Amino acid sequence: MMADVMNMEKIRTLSDDQLQAEVLKLRGEQMNLRFQKATGQMEKPNRWREVKTQIAQLKTEQSARRSAASN
């Protein structure tokens, strides 16, 4: 794994605002990767999977926090 990929322990320590900011940052990177793929300039094809997984982990934590807050 790459060094900039966060594990779930680190994700759990982030505040709600930091989670949202990280999701937005990764969505921007995902869009850039999509453009790179379309133009044939993608240097690291595996980065697409890493970004997608990271977004899913962040959104899972956001969902868990919402569920915990509503209970």
C-alpha positions as CSV (number, residue, x, y, z in Angstrom):
1,M,0.0,0.0,0.0
2,M,1.0,3.6,-0.5
3,A,2.1,5.8,2.4
4,D,-0.8,8.3,1.8
5,V,-3.5,5.6,2.2
6,M,-5.0,5.9,5.7
7,N,-6.0,2.9,7.7
8,M,-9.3,2.7,9.6
9,E,-7.7,3.5,12.9
10,K,-6.5,6.9,11.6
11,I,-9.8,7.5,9.9
12,R,-11.6,7.0,13.2
13,T,-9.5,9.8,14.8
14,L,-10.5,12.4,12.2
15,S,-13.2,14.9,13.0
16,D,-16.4,15.1,11.0
17,D,-15.1,18.1,9.1
18,Q,-11.8,16.4,8.4
19,L,-13.6,13.4,7.1
20,Q,-15.7,15.5,4.7
21,A,-12.6,17.4,3.5
22,E,-10.8,14.2,2.8
23,V,-13.7,12.8,0.8
24,L,-13.8,15.9,-1.3
25,K,-10.0,15.8,-1.9
26,L,-10.2,12.2,-2.9
27,R,-13.2,12.8,-5.2
28,G,-11.1,15.5,-7.0
29,E,-8.3,13.0,-7.4
30,Q,-10.7,10.4,-8.6
31,M,-11.9,12.9,-11.3
32,N,-8.3,13.6,-12.3
33,L,-7.6,9.9,-12.6
34,R,-10.7,9.5,-14.7
35,F,-9.4,12.2,-17.1
36,Q,-6.0,10.6,-17.2
37,K,-7.5,7.2,-18.0
38,A,-9.6,8.7,-20.8
39,T,-6.6,10.4,-22.4
40,G,-4.3,7.4,-21.9
41,Q,-2.0,9.2,-19.5
42,M,-2.6,7.2,-16.4
43,E,0.7,6.3,-14.8
44,K,-0.5,4.4,-11.8
45,P,-3.7,2.4,-12.7
46,N,-3.8,0.8,-9.3
47,R,-4.2,4.3,-7.7
48,W,-7.8,4.2,-9.0
49,R,-8.7,1.3,-6.8
50,E,-6.9,2.8,-3.8
51,V,-8.8,6.1,-4.1
52,K,-12.1,4.3,-4.5
53,T,-11.5,2.1,-1.5
54,Q,-10.4,5.1,0.6
55,I,-13.6,7.0,-0.3
56,A,-15.7,4.0,0.7
57,Q,-13.9,3.7,4.0
58,L,-14.4,7.4,4.8
59,K,-18.1,7.2,3.8
60,T,-18.5,4.1,5.9
61,E,-17.2,5.9,9.0
62,Q,-19.4,8.9,8.3
63,S,-22.4,6.6,8.1
64,A,-21.4,4.8,11.3
65,R,-21.2,8.1,13.1
66,R,-24.6,9.2,11.8
67,S,-26.1,5.9,13.0
68,A,-24.5,6.3,16.4
69,A,-25.7,9.8,16.8
70,S,-29.3,8.9,15.9
71,N,-29.4,6.1,18.6
